[in-house]
Amino acid sequence: MKAFLLSGVLVGAVLLAGCAGGGDQRPASARGDTAAPAAGDLASIRYEVGPCHGFCPVYSVEVRADGTTTFIGQQHTQVYGKQARQNGPQAFTRLQRTLAPWQPVMDQQRESSGCGPRVTDMSYYTVTWTGRNGHQAKLLHDGGCRSAGALSLTRLLSEEIPDRLGISGWIGTPSMSDAVAAPAN
């Protein structure tokens, strides 16, 4: 009986995932897409974190090919305004390799798919790869998606990448009195 109920739940989850996101949640490399440009072809990778219906941090991060990392805290972050740090070109290369499996083909935009169960009112992520020739690829990702692949991408964007770039302290979760304004640039 347990096996029958479990298989019914799994079938229902698969059907819901198909309706919720459509498409294929697997990273581009697993789908056979050849989206990632050669190492020297990208000028920058930027991701933006949109608001939720609560106190989620709202900010953007851009990493240029030379490793310059620019953070702009907009709402519910430890630091508001523009901050910059130099992480070196190797940080950009690592970021490019880390995100390559999810990168759409240049000049295209797509949503991450295979959402699975979904929590509403969570942050939305927009990742933009910009080539040296100005061409862009965009990935739109709903942080409320609960499939294994979607949770992995959310964790990568919200925790692992900020840690690697040394910007976690700028994001944080401030109390109302702890947030500091960024110096004017």
MDTraj code that builds the backbone (N, CA, C; nanometers):
import mdtraj as md
import numpy as np

residues = "MET LYS ALA PHE LEU LEU SER GLY VAL LEU VAL GLY ALA VAL LEU LEU ALA GLY CYS ALA GLY GLY GLY ASP GLN ARG PRO ALA SER ALA ARG GLY ASP THR ALA ALA PRO ALA ALA GLY ASP LEU ALA SER ILE ARG TYR GLU VAL GLY PRO CYS HIS GLY PHE CYS PRO VAL TYR SER VAL GLU VAL ARG ALA ASP GLY THR THR THR PHE ILE GLY GLN GLN HIS THR GLN VAL TYR GLY LYS GLN ALA ARG GLN ASN GLY PRO GLN ALA PHE THR ARG LEU GLN ARG THR LEU ALA PRO TRP GLN PRO VAL MET ASP GLN GLN ARG GLU SER SER GLY CYS GLY PRO ARG VAL THR ASP MET SER TYR TYR THR VAL THR TRP THR GLY ARG ASN GLY HIS GLN ALA LYS LEU LEU HIS ASP GLY GLY CYS ARG SER ALA GLY ALA LEU SER LEU THR ARG LEU LEU SER GLU GLU ILE PRO ASP ARG LEU GLY ILE SER GLY TRP ILE GLY THR PRO SER MET SER ASP ALA VAL ALA ALA PRO ALA ASN".split()
xyz = np.array([
    [0.0828, -0.1199, 0.0000],
    [0.0000, 0.0000, 0.0000],
    [0.0861, 0.1247, 0.0000],
    [0.1951, 0.1226, 0.0840],
    [0.2848, 0.2380, 0.0900],
    [0.3483, 0.2637, -0.0462],
    [0.3908, 0.1573, -0.1131],
    [0.4547, 0.1716, -0.2439],
    [0.3571, 0.2319, -0.3442],
    [0.2301, 0.1898, -0.3392],
    [0.1291, 0.2431, -0.4293],
    [0.1085, 0.3922, -0.4036],
    [0.0975, 0.4325, -0.2766],
    [0.0792, 0.5733, -0.2428],
    [0.1998, 0.6560, -0.2836],
    [0.3200, 0.6039, -0.2599],
    [0.4413, 0.6749, -0.2963],
    [0.4495, 0.6950, -0.4471],
    [0.4170, 0.5911, -0.5236],
    [0.4226, 0.6060, -0.6688],
    [0.3167, 0.7044, -0.7172],
    [0.2011, 0.7081, -0.6521],
    [0.0979, 0.8062, -0.6885],
    [0.1435, 0.9482, -0.6598],
    [0.2106, 0.9674, -0.5481],
    [0.2634, 1.0994, -0.5141],
    [0.3693, 1.1414, -0.6152],
    [0.4580, 1.0481, -0.6528],
    [0.5629, 1.0798, -0.7495],
    [0.5042, 1.1142, -0.8854],
    [0.4046, 1.0393, -0.9295],
    [0.3396, 1.0681, -1.0574],
    [0.2744, 1.2067, -1.0518],
    [0.2078, 1.2369, -0.9412],
    [0.1451, 1.3685, -0.9259],
    [0.2477, 1.4795, -0.9285],
    [0.3630, 1.4596, -0.8638],
    [0.4684, 1.5611, -0.8630],
    [0.5231, 1.5838, -1.0033],
    [0.5400, 1.4752, -1.0790],
    [0.5890, 1.4882, -1.2159],
    [0.4887, 1.5652, -1.3008],
    [0.3598, 1.5343, -1.2859],
    [0.2576, 1.6058, -1.3618],
    [0.2544, 1.7537, -1.3247],
    [0.2642, 1.7839, -1.1956],
    [0.2679, 1.9234, -1.1520],
    [0.3897, 1.9953, -1.2073],
    [0.5043, 1.9290, -1.2072],
    [0.6261, 1.9923, -1.2583],
    [0.6095, 2.0257, -1.4056],
    [0.5490, 1.9367, -1.4805],
    [0.5270, 1.9629, -1.6224],
    [0.4360, 2.0813, -1.6447],
    [0.3341, 2.0957, -1.5620],
    [0.2413, 2.2075, -1.5764],
    [0.3029, 2.3374, -1.5277],
    [0.3786, 2.3314, -1.4200],
    [0.4299, 2.4534, -1.3582],
    [0.5373, 2.5192, -1.4415],
    [0.6327, 2.4432, -1.4939],
    [0.7448, 2.5082, -1.5578],
    [0.7558, 2.4811, -1.7054],
    [0.7108, 2.3649, -1.7483],
    [0.7279, 2.3293, -1.8871],
    [0.8761, 2.3216, -1.9193],
    [0.9135, 2.2435, -2.0140],
    [1.0516, 2.2420, -2.0549],
    [1.1366, 2.1500, -1.9699],
    [1.2643, 2.1684, -1.9835],
    [1.3621, 2.0772, -1.9284],
    [1.4472, 2.1484, -1.8251],
    [1.4433, 2.1045, -1.6979],
    [1.5173, 2.1690, -1.5899],
    [1.6658, 2.1329, -1.5918],
    [1.7035, 2.0304, -1.6654],
    [1.8437, 1.9908, -1.6661],
    [1.9309, 2.1059, -1.7150],
    [2.0534, 2.1140, -1.6628],
    [2.1446, 2.2158, -1.7124],
    [2.1658, 2.2012, -1.8627],
    [2.2083, 2.3093, -1.9269],
    [2.2257, 2.3119, -2.0724],
    [2.3156, 2.1994, -2.1210],
    [2.4241, 2.1706, -2.0462],
    [2.5168, 2.0667, -2.0895],
    [2.4495, 1.9297, -2.0939],
    [2.3570, 1.9034, -2.0036],
    [2.2873, 1.7755, -2.0010],
    [2.1834, 1.7669, -2.1123],
    [2.1338, 1.8828, -2.1587],
    [2.0355, 1.8845, -2.2665],
    [2.1011, 1.8790, -2.4034],
    [2.2346, 1.8963, -2.4076],
    [2.3031, 1.8938, -2.5362],
    [2.3172, 2.0331, -2.5959],
    [2.2751, 2.1402, -2.5249],
    [2.2938, 2.2758, -2.5748],
    [2.4428, 2.3082, -2.5733],
    [2.4885, 2.3818, -2.6699],
    [2.6272, 2.4271, -2.6711],
    [2.6258, 2.5781, -2.6538],
    [2.5822, 2.6217, -2.5359],
    [2.5569, 2.7624, -2.5119],
    [2.6788, 2.8400, -2.4661],
    [2.7652, 2.7792, -2.3887],
    [2.8730, 2.8541, -2.3259],
    [2.9774, 2.8951, -2.4283],
    [3.0062, 3.0258, -2.4368],
    [3.1101, 3.0705, -2.5275],
    [3.2482, 3.0328, -2.4739],
    [3.3493, 3.0460, -2.5569],
    [3.4864, 3.0187, -2.5137],
    [3.5235, 3.1132, -2.4002],
    [3.6217, 3.0719, -2.3208],
    [3.6586, 3.1456, -2.1999],
    [3.6802, 3.2947, -2.2229],
    [3.7438, 3.3355, -2.3303],
    [3.7729, 3.4766, -2.3529],
    [3.6623, 3.5543, -2.4215],
    [3.5499, 3.4897, -2.4521],
    [3.4439, 3.5563, -2.5284],
    [3.3448, 3.6339, -2.4424],
    [3.3434, 3.6115, -2.3121],
    [3.2500, 3.6819, -2.2248],
    [3.3151, 3.8060, -2.1643],
    [3.2366, 3.9137, -2.1554],
    [3.2830, 4.0368, -2.0925],
    [3.2378, 4.0439, -1.9475],
    [3.1166, 3.9912, -1.9195],
    [3.0655, 3.9987, -1.7820],
    [2.9539, 3.8981, -1.7597],
    [2.9317, 3.8711, -1.6318],
    [2.8168, 3.7925, -1.5872],
    [2.7521, 3.8748, -1.4769],
    [2.6223, 3.8951, -1.4896],
    [2.5493, 3.9762, -1.3928],
    [2.4289, 3.8965, -1.3456],
    [2.4005, 3.9064, -1.2167],
    [2.2739, 3.8510, -1.1720],
    [2.2066, 3.9482, -1.0780],
    [2.0753, 3.9503, -1.0900],
    [1.9925, 4.0394, -1.0113],
    [1.8964, 3.9548, -0.9294],
    [1.8762, 3.9968, -0.8058],
    [1.7852, 3.9272, -0.7162],
    [1.6691, 4.0219, -0.6891],
    [1.5498, 3.9786, -0.7299],
    [1.4315, 4.0618, -0.7150],
    [1.3640, 4.0430, -0.5810],
    [1.2676, 4.1286, -0.5519],
    [1.2015, 4.1258, -0.4212],
    [1.1059, 4.0082, -0.4048],
    [1.0744, 3.9821, -0.2804],
    [0.9701, 3.8874, -0.2456],
    [0.8668, 3.9668, -0.1657],
    [0.7667, 3.9003, -0.1135],
    [0.6679, 3.9696, -0.0302],
    [0.7076, 3.9559, 0.1158],
    [0.8266, 4.0037, 0.1470],
    [0.8804, 3.9965, 0.2817],
    [1.0077, 4.0778, 0.2871],
    [1.1066, 4.0252, 0.3550],
    [1.2306, 4.0976, 0.3747],
    [1.3480, 4.0341, 0.3004],
    [1.3242, 3.9765, 0.1849],
    [1.4316, 3.9176, 0.1049],
    [1.5234, 4.0282, 0.0547],
    [1.6542, 4.0023, 0.0505],
    [1.7456, 4.1030, -0.0020],
    [1.7223, 4.1256, -0.1513],
    [1.7336, 4.2509, -0.1931],
    [1.7213, 4.2894, -0.3332],
    [1.8531, 4.3561, -0.3715],
    [1.9226, 4.2965, -0.4688],
    [2.0539, 4.3481, -0.5065],
    [2.0922, 4.2964, -0.6442],
    [2.2004, 4.3522, -0.6975],
    [2.2577, 4.3008, -0.8218],
    [2.4075, 4.2863, -0.8039],
    [2.4651, 4.1939, -0.8785],
    [2.6084, 4.1676, -0.8766],
    [2.6543, 4.1527, -1.0208],
    [2.7616, 4.2224, -1.0541],
    [2.8219, 4.2055, -1.1866],
    [2.9685, 4.1714, -1.1679],
    [3.0121, 4.0666, -1.2372],
    [3.1525, 4.0278, -1.2347],
    [3.2036, 4.0420, -1.3772],
    [3.3052, 4.1248, -1.3924],
    [3.3654, 4.1476, -1.5241],
    [3.4792, 4.0482, -1.5458],
    [3.5215, 4.0341, -1.6701],
    [3.6248, 3.9363, -1.7049],
    [3.7547, 3.9582, -1.6289],
    [3.7847, 4.0823, -1.5889],
    [3.9073, 4.1088, -1.5128],
    [3.8909, 4.0793, -1.3641],
    [3.7720, 4.0341, -1.3234],
    [3.7458, 3.9987, -1.1848],
    [3.6839, 4.1098, -1.1018],
    [3.6686, 4.2291, -1.1594],
    [3.6042, 4.3372, -1.0860],
    [3.4610, 4.2961, -1.0547],
    [3.4272, 4.3003, -0.9277],
    [3.2953, 4.2595, -0.8811],
    [3.2248, 4.3819, -0.8248],
    [3.1090, 4.4134, -0.8825],
    [3.0312, 4.5290, -0.8385],
    [2.8997, 4.4801, -0.7810],
    [2.8711, 4.5249, -0.6611],
    [2.7491, 4.4902, -0.5891],
    [2.6680, 4.6183, -0.5702],
    [2.5384, 4.6100, -0.5936],
    [2.4504, 4.7232, -0.5656],
    [2.3369, 4.6733, -0.4770],
    [2.3405, 4.7131, -0.3503],
    [2.2359, 4.6773, -0.2553],
    [2.1207, 4.7743, -0.2680],
    [2.0002, 4.7205, -0.2857],
    [1.8835, 4.8065, -0.3072],
    [1.7842, 4.8030, -0.1922],
    [1.7663, 4.6863, -0.1335],
    [1.6640, 4.6729, -0.0306],
    [1.6954, 4.5512, 0.0563],
    [1.6814, 4.5653, 0.1871],
    [1.6999, 4.4554, 0.2822],
    [1.8377, 4.3902, 0.2720],
    [1.9416, 4.4702, 0.2494],
    [2.0792, 4.4221, 0.2472],
    [2.1566, 4.4905, 0.3594],
    [2.2713, 4.4358, 0.3935],
    [2.3549, 4.4978, 0.4959],
    [2.4101, 4.6316, 0.4481],
    [2.4411, 4.6400, 0.3190],
    [2.4978, 4.7608, 0.2609],
    [2.4081, 4.8056, 0.1460],
    [2.3738, 4.9322, 0.1463],
    [2.2932, 4.9892, 0.0384],
    [2.3840, 5.0661, -0.0570],
    [2.3503, 5.0633, -0.1839],
    [2.4294, 5.1345, -0.2835],
    [2.5392, 5.0478, -0.3404],
    [2.6306, 5.1136, -0.4080],
    [2.7339, 5.0454, -0.4858],
    [2.8585, 5.0167, -0.4020],
    [2.9066, 4.8928, -0.4129],
    [3.0310, 4.8474, -0.3521],
    [3.1080, 4.7732, -0.4601],
    [3.2386, 4.7781, -0.4549],
    [3.3191, 4.7054, -0.5535],
    [3.4380, 4.6413, -0.4853],
    [3.4824, 4.5320, -0.5440],
    [3.6033, 4.4644, -0.4970],
    [3.6689, 4.3956, -0.6153],
    [3.7967, 4.3711, -0.6061],
    [3.8704, 4.3047, -0.7125],
    [3.8955, 4.1610, -0.6695],
    [3.8383, 4.0670, -0.7434],
    [3.8550, 3.9249, -0.7134],
    [3.9530, 3.8560, -0.8066],
    [3.9981, 3.9236, -0.9108],
    [4.0916, 3.8657, -1.0064],
    [4.0207, 3.7871, -1.1151],
    [4.0870, 3.7725, -1.2299],
    [4.0266, 3.7038, -1.3452],
    [3.9875, 3.5590, -1.3161],
    [4.0597, 3.4929, -1.2245],
    [4.0269, 3.3540, -1.1929],
    [3.8879, 3.3419, -1.1308],
    [3.8428, 3.4448, -1.0581],
    [3.7077, 3.4424, -1.0001],
    [3.6032, 3.4443, -1.1112],
    [3.6287, 3.5236, -1.2144],
    [3.5368, 3.5289, -1.3281],
    [3.5329, 3.3943, -1.3996],
    [3.6496, 3.3358, -1.4211],
    [3.6565, 3.2056, -1.4891],
    [3.5818, 3.0996, -1.4095],
    [3.5997, 3.0983, -1.2759],
    [3.5273, 3.0016, -1.1917],
    [3.3766, 3.0243, -1.1987],
    [3.3355, 3.1517, -1.1959],
    [3.1927, 3.1833, -1.2045],
    [3.1358, 3.1372, -1.3378],
    [3.2074, 3.1635, -1.4454],
    [3.1613, 3.1213, -1.5770],
    [3.1455, 2.9696, -1.5830],
    [3.2429, 2.8970, -1.5322],
    [3.2351, 2.7502, -1.5329],
    [3.1207, 2.7000, -1.4459],
    [3.1010, 2.7650, -1.3308],
    [2.9951, 2.7242, -1.2388],
    [2.8575, 2.7410, -1.3013],
    [2.8363, 2.8529, -1.3704],
    [2.7042, 2.8832, -1.4269],
    [2.6841, 2.8301, -1.5693],
    [2.7901, 2.7848, -1.6342],
    [2.7802, 2.7382, -1.7729],
    [2.6701, 2.6341, -1.7959],
    [2.6482, 2.5400, -1.7041],
    [2.5428, 2.4407, -1.7297],
    [2.4029, 2.5019, -1.7441],
    [2.3805, 2.6200, -1.6899],
    [2.2487, 2.6818, -1.6969],
    [2.2398, 2.7912, -1.8028],
    [2.3516, 2.8217, -1.8672],
    [2.3522, 2.9338, -1.9621],
    [2.2750, 2.9015, -2.0887],
    [2.1782, 2.9887, -2.1241],
    [2.1098, 2.9712, -2.2526],
    [2.2038, 3.0051, -2.3683],
    [2.1622, 2.9724, -2.4863],
    [2.2351, 3.0089, -2.6071],
    [2.2376, 3.1613, -2.6154],
    [2.3499, 3.2181, -2.6596],
    [2.3601, 3.3632, -2.6721],
    [2.2470, 3.4159, -2.7608],
    [2.2032, 3.5364, -2.7307],
    [2.0918, 3.6035, -2.7984],
    [1.9569, 3.5383, -2.7689],
    [1.9509, 3.4594, -2.6614],
    [1.8240, 3.4002, -2.6223],
    [1.8001, 3.4206, -2.4734],
    [1.6747, 3.4158, -2.4373],
    [1.6334, 3.4240, -2.2977],
    [1.5440, 3.3050, -2.2705],
    [1.5619, 3.2453, -2.1541],
    [1.4734, 3.1355, -2.1176],
    [1.4527, 3.1352, -1.9677],
    [1.3484, 3.0689, -1.9270],
    [1.3208, 3.0512, -1.7852],
    [1.3701, 2.9137, -1.7446],
    [1.4234, 2.9060, -1.6229],
    [1.4558, 2.7733, -1.5725],
    [1.3227, 2.7008, -1.5612],
    [1.3247, 2.5738, -1.5850],
    [1.1984, 2.5010, -1.5921],
    [1.2019, 2.3795, -1.5016],
    [1.0980, 2.3000, -1.5071],
    [1.0903, 2.1838, -1.4200],
    [1.0785, 2.2268, -1.2754],
    [0.9956, 2.3251, -1.2525],
    [0.9833, 2.3905, -1.1229],
    [0.9485, 2.2939, -1.0101],
    [0.8633, 2.1986, -1.0364],
    [0.8179, 2.1109, -0.9294],
    [0.7246, 2.1876, -0.8376],
    [0.7093, 2.1426, -0.7162],
    [0.6265, 2.2195, -0.6231],
    [0.6840, 2.3603, -0.6119],
    [0.5967, 2.4567, -0.5895],
    [0.6410, 2.5964, -0.5903],
    [0.5892, 2.6701, -0.4680],
    [0.6805, 2.7432, -0.4048],
    [0.6441, 2.8316, -0.2954],
    [0.6277, 2.9701, -0.3568],
    [0.5173, 3.0348, -0.3298],
    [0.4959, 3.1672, -0.3877],
    [0.5700, 3.2735, -0.3078],
    [0.5817, 3.3881, -0.3650],
    [0.6383, 3.5057, -0.2991],
    [0.7851, 3.4915, -0.2633],
    [0.8624, 3.4225, -0.3439],
    [1.0070, 3.4097, -0.3217],
    [1.0805, 3.4981, -0.4233],
    [1.2071, 3.5203, -0.3998],
    [1.2883, 3.6031, -0.4890],
    [1.2959, 3.5433, -0.6284],
    [1.3135, 3.6308, -0.7248],
    [1.3296, 3.5921, -0.8637],
    [1.4692, 3.6337, -0.9066],
    [1.5389, 3.5506, -0.9804],
    [1.6762, 3.5771, -1.0224],
    [1.6821, 3.5950, -1.1737],
    [1.7599, 3.6919, -1.2172],
    [1.7876, 3.7107, -1.3594],
    [1.9386, 3.7072, -1.3754],
    [1.9882, 3.6093, -1.4509],
    [2.1314, 3.5970, -1.4767],
    [2.1538, 3.6362, -1.6222],
    [2.2490, 3.7277, -1.6445],
    [2.2779, 3.7759, -1.7797],
    [2.4254, 3.7560, -1.8107],
    [2.4538, 3.6835, -1.9167],
    [2.5883, 3.6661, -1.9675],
    [2.6037, 3.7636, -2.0834],
    [2.7047, 3.8483, -2.0823],
    [2.7266, 3.9451, -2.1900],
    [2.8605, 3.9151, -2.2560],
    [2.8568, 3.8942, -2.3872],
    [2.9785, 3.8664, -2.4624],
    [3.0533, 3.9946, -2.4948],
    [3.1768, 3.9807, -2.5325],
    [3.2576, 4.0968, -2.5720],
    [3.1987, 4.1667, -2.6936],
    [3.1206, 4.0935, -2.7719],
    [3.0556, 4.1508, -2.8900],
    [2.9203, 4.2145, -2.8574],
    [2.8823, 4.2176, -2.7294],
    [2.7572, 4.2791, -2.6872],
    [2.6372, 4.1849, -2.6842],
    [2.6521, 4.0657, -2.7384],
    [2.5414, 3.9697, -2.7369],
    [2.5187, 3.9197, -2.5947],
    [2.3933, 3.8901, -2.5644],
    [2.3591, 3.8466, -2.4299],
    [2.2778, 3.7183, -2.4310],
    [2.2878, 3.6471, -2.3188],
    [2.2016, 3.5322, -2.2901],
    [2.1441, 3.5582, -2.1518],
    [2.0139, 3.5308, -2.1343],
    [1.9495, 3.5551, -2.0044],
    [1.8780, 3.4315, -1.9558],
    [1.8918, 3.4103, -1.8254],
    [1.8212, 3.3027, -1.7580],
    [1.7351, 3.3662, -1.6493],
    [1.6071, 3.3337, -1.6493],
    [1.5144, 3.3797, -1.5464],
    [1.4861, 3.2606, -1.4564],
    [1.5025, 3.2810, -1.3255],
    [1.4873, 3.1688, -1.2324],
    [1.3984, 3.2090, -1.1155],
    [1.2990, 3.1282, -1.0872],
    [1.2063, 3.1496, -0.9764],
    [1.2608, 3.0790, -0.8525],
    [1.2972, 3.1571, -0.7506],
    [1.3515, 3.1012, -0.6271],
    [1.2512, 3.0199, -0.5474],
    [1.1238, 3.0239, -0.5857],
    [1.0222, 2.9461, -0.5161],
    [1.0088, 2.8039, -0.5657],
    [1.0753, 2.7710, -0.6758],
    [1.0682, 2.6355, -0.7308],
    [1.1404, 2.5381, -0.6379],
    [1.0818, 2.4202, -0.6186],
    [1.1329, 2.3253, -0.5212],
    [1.1826, 2.1943, -0.5805],
    [1.1969, 2.1855, -0.7118],
    [1.2577, 2.0630, -0.7668],
    [1.4051, 2.0617, -0.7269],
    [1.4675, 1.9472, -0.7330],
    [1.6076, 1.9352, -0.6921],
    [1.6981, 2.0284, -0.7730],
    [1.6783, 2.0333, -0.9043],
    [1.7607, 2.1201, -0.9890],
    [1.7394, 2.2674, -0.9594],
    [1.6140, 2.3059, -0.9363],
    [1.5833, 2.4455, -0.9072],
    [1.6404, 2.4858, -0.7718],
    [1.6276, 2.3996, -0.6717],
    [1.6842, 2.4290, -0.5395],
    [1.8359, 2.4431, -0.5464],
    [1.8986, 2.3604, -0.6288],
    [2.0433, 2.3670, -0.6458],
    [2.0848, 2.5021, -0.7037],
    [2.0138, 2.5488, -0.8054],
    [2.0455, 2.6783, -0.8665],
    [2.0179, 2.7929, -0.7692],
    [1.9090, 2.7865, -0.6955],
    [1.8781, 2.8907, -0.5965],
    [1.9876, 2.8975, -0.4905],
    [2.0287, 2.7845, -0.4394],
    [2.1346, 2.7796, -0.3378],
    [2.2658, 2.8345, -0.3938],
    [2.2950, 2.8013, -0.5167],
    [2.4164, 2.8504, -0.5822],
    [2.4145, 3.0034, -0.5910],
    [2.3024, 3.0589, -0.6375],
    [2.2927, 3.2032, -0.6559],
    [2.2805, 3.2803, -0.5252],
    [2.2137, 3.2232, -0.4279],
    [2.1883, 3.2978, -0.3041],
    [2.2949, 3.2781, -0.1967],
    [2.3699, 3.1677, -0.2019],
    [2.4662, 3.1387, -0.0958],
    [2.6082, 3.1154, -0.1464],
    [2.6239, 3.0167, -0.2346],
    [2.7578, 2.9747, -0.2731],
    [2.8339, 3.0808, -0.3518],
    [2.7711, 3.1399, -0.4525],
    [2.8401, 3.2417, -0.5325],
    [2.8730, 3.3651, -0.4487],
    [2.7798, 3.4190, -0.3685],
    [2.8181, 3.5325, -0.2829],
    [2.9361, 3.5001, -0.1900],
    [2.9396, 3.3779, -0.1352],
    [3.0527, 3.3381, -0.0507],
    [3.1829, 3.3396, -0.1303],
    [3.1807, 3.2804, -0.2486],
    [3.3012, 3.2740, -0.3324],
    [3.3499, 3.4123, -0.3738],
    [3.2560, 3.5043, -0.3984],
    [3.2926, 3.6391, -0.4433],
    [3.3249, 3.7327, -0.3273],
    [3.3049, 3.6876, -0.2057],
    [3.3355, 3.7698, -0.0899],
    [3.2366, 3.8829, -0.0653],
    [3.1116, 3.8625, -0.1071],
    [3.0106, 3.9683, -0.0917],
    [2.8997, 3.9304, 0.0052],
    [2.9091, 3.8152, 0.0681],
    [2.8032, 3.7706, 0.1598],
    [2.7765, 3.8726, 0.2696],
    [2.8807, 3.9342, 0.3219],
    [2.8648, 4.0336, 0.4270],
    [2.7901, 4.1572, 0.3815],
    [2.7938, 4.1869, 0.2525],
    [2.7207, 4.3021, 0.1992],
    [2.5720, 4.2699, 0.1861],
    [2.5406, 4.1429, 0.1681],
    [2.4008, 4.1019, 0.1510],
    [2.3360, 4.0896, 0.2875],
    [2.3796, 3.9892, 0.3644],
    [2.3300, 3.9708, 0.4999],
    [2.1797, 3.9829, 0.5144],
    [2.1365, 3.9952, 0.6357],
    [1.9976, 4.0227, 0.6678],
    [2.0001, 4.1266, 0.7777],
    [1.9905, 4.2538, 0.7424],
    [2.0066, 4.3581, 0.8428],
    [1.8857, 4.3733, 0.9331],
    [1.9128, 4.4183, 1.0531],
    [1.8012, 4.4650, 1.1349],
    [1.7737, 4.6060, 1.0875],
    [1.6656, 4.6626, 1.1258],
    [1.6293, 4.7952, 1.0775],
    [1.7369, 4.8995, 1.1084],
    [1.8105, 4.8850, 1.2187],
    [1.9087, 4.9854, 1.2559],
    [2.0506, 4.9514, 1.2106],
    [2.0726, 4.8302, 1.1585],
    [2.2085, 4.7887, 1.1236],
    [2.2526, 4.8256, 0.9820],
    [2.1614, 4.8515, 0.8907],
    [2.1978, 4.8773, 0.7525],
    [2.2787, 5.0072, 0.7428],
    [2.3837, 5.0011, 0.6619],
    [2.4687, 5.1181, 0.6435],
    [2.4609, 5.1647, 0.4984],
    [2.4619, 5.2924, 0.4802],
    [2.4613, 5.3467, 0.3438],
    [2.5992, 5.3335, 0.2848],
    [2.6038, 5.3057, 0.1566],
    [2.7314, 5.2954, 0.0862],
    [2.7855, 5.4360, 0.0638],
    [2.9180, 5.4493, 0.0576],
    [2.9731, 5.5810, 0.0280],
    [2.9348, 5.6219, -0.1138],
    [2.9180, 5.7505, -0.1340],
    [2.8831, 5.8012, -0.2677],
    [2.9998, 5.7805, -0.3616],
    [2.9710, 5.7252, -0.4809],
    [3.0753, 5.7036, -0.5820],
    [3.0537, 5.7944, -0.6977],
])
top = md.Topology()
chain = top.add_chain()
for i, resn in enumerate(residues, 1):
    res = top.add_residue(resn, chain, resSeq=i)
    for name in ("N", "CA", "C"):
        top.add_atom(name, md.element.get_by_symbol(name[0]), res)
traj = md.Trajectory(xyz[None], top)
